[in-house]
Amino acid sequence: MHKYHKKSRLLNRRVVLLITMIIAAVYLVGVFIWGCCLSEDAYGINFNEKFLAPSPEHWFGTDNLGRDMFFRSIKGLSISMIIGLISVGISSVIAIVMGILSAVFGGWVDKVVNFAIDLCMGLPHLVLLILISFMMGKGVMGITIAAAVTHWPSMTRMIRQEVLQVRNSQYVLAAYKMGRSRWQVAVKHIIPHILPVYFIGATLLFPHCIMHESAVTFLGFGLPKELPAIGVILSEAMTHIVTGKWWLAVFPGLMLLIAVIFFDLIGEGLKNLLNPQTGNE
Amino acid sequence: MFRTKSLVAEIIRLVILLFAVSLLAFILITSAPIDPLTSYIGTESTLSPEARQEIASHWGLNDPLPQRFFTWLGNLFQGDMGMSITYKKPVAQVIGERFSMSIVLMLIAWVLSGIIGFLLGMACGKHENSVFDRIIKTIFLGLKSAPTYWLGLIILTVFAVLLGWFPIGMASPIGKAAEDVTIADRIYHLILPAFTLTIVSMGDVILYTRQKYIDIAKSDYVLYAKTRGETDRQITKRHILRNIALPAITLQFASFSELFGGMALAENVFSYPGIGTATTAAALNADVPLLLGISLVSAIFVFSGNLIANILYGVFDPRIREGKAHA
């Protein structure tokens, strides 16, 4: 404990955490809104400016068609985020429903849910994503659905564990004794308890979705070539890397990396803040 | 006795699961909006509709889905996985060739990431919050978030393009006949993809081992060992190593799924002719038999990892073993 007393009283760990989380959130929301509002002219084709190295005018340089890589990356990241939002939304709802059902009803429901989890995790995640995307005929629809229906298992397990814990706590047992139905207990006691877990889980799921989306896109089964997605940008960069156009790969990937780290940071931060043991420091 | 029983139950569970996974893969692939016949004969074929119909019924494409699945499964047990459209070879042969290439890559990365990751994790845990620990922790927390293929591209740029130390890709020099390729060539071409896959897989082991080391070092039994006068060396050997090694090894086995995904991405970046590049080629060319075969093989791969992890957990961990025997 003595370690923390030495630090300045002005900024305790909680305040520092809050500030970093706000910075991360501003970056992510900023990129998202900027990307959504960005007109296509910003990263339009300009044959006079092919393969320019990074400069004050083009921060990330330009590609073989003279498109500005900075704006393409912003746009790409915001597209990834939209897909991430949709798939996290769907996945987390699947997770919360399945997790609660399996924990509350137990028995064969639990067995079915566990089997579904094992089934989903039975194939390497990337292969499963490719197969679903392949089935849907690739494209935006394919990758969004693939990401949406494959990211629930870990979160389902987490929620199931949490519900099992509450279910055996005194106040829930008391509620049952007082004649509340399972449904009433689920709505009144269990859902409020697991909501923080849900939000943390959903935030931490986000970077996974984005990473998988970009990976599948990179392999050519995700977003179409016309969209400036990070995966598309990087797979194009691969063809120019031999000639030393390093900026085509470095910066867009770095943008994605920073976004992923920031999402993790916010998720871990929420975990610390919402946990009473660490939240009151 | 109890042990064998739970082991058998575990294997039966996995076999059922494997069957379900292959059924899932089969349904996914066959319901794709791609006509296997068209992708086999090409779109510019002048085949008459009657002839098409004949081939379709010969292949059993008109049969109901369950029947097609069992036909496929039946042929599978006779060792016939069909013909690959992309490579014009039997699927079993393609997978055999490709998988042996990938296995080398994955094995190297798996062993190296396990050993180096474990040692680094131990070192970090021992010197918690030192400069060394902080640097390693930051680097691998970052690497954990980095997309594998991006990392591969960066490594390719630095070591192959800018420095020119390594070849750009492939498993052997271009333009060299297959029989002239030496082991040295193969190793030379393997280094970069193996390096990429190793550092990608290492993060989890390091962070896990580190955290576990710190937790155990703070435990009561280690404190008691200290008061008994055990040296640091003895404590590490008797208490810490024994408690970390098994979960860390189990973690390595349970990570087969991520290893496979990372391998597929790394192979595509370095155009290494393994199962990962075959997967993308199969899906791009709508090569249904090959895609099915690869799905099955990858599922078996993941299952064997999980099975070994479960066995290690159940059989070697005395707590779980005792717990089961008493139950």
Interface residues (C-beta under 8 A of the other chain):
Chain A: F115 D118 L119 M121 G122 L123 P124 H125 L126 V127 I130 L131 I132 F134 M135 M136 G137 P207 M211 S214 A215 F218 L219 G220 F221 L234 A237 M238 I241 V242 G244 W246 A249 V250 G253 L256 L257 V260 I261 D264
Chain B: L17 L18 A20 V21 L24 A25 L28 I29 S31 A32 P33 I34 L141 G142 S145 A146 P147 T148 Y149 W150 L153 I154 L156 T157 V161 L162 I168 F256 S257 E258 F260 G261 A264 L265 N268 V269 T279 T280 A283 L284 L291 I294 S295 S298 A299 F301 V302 F303
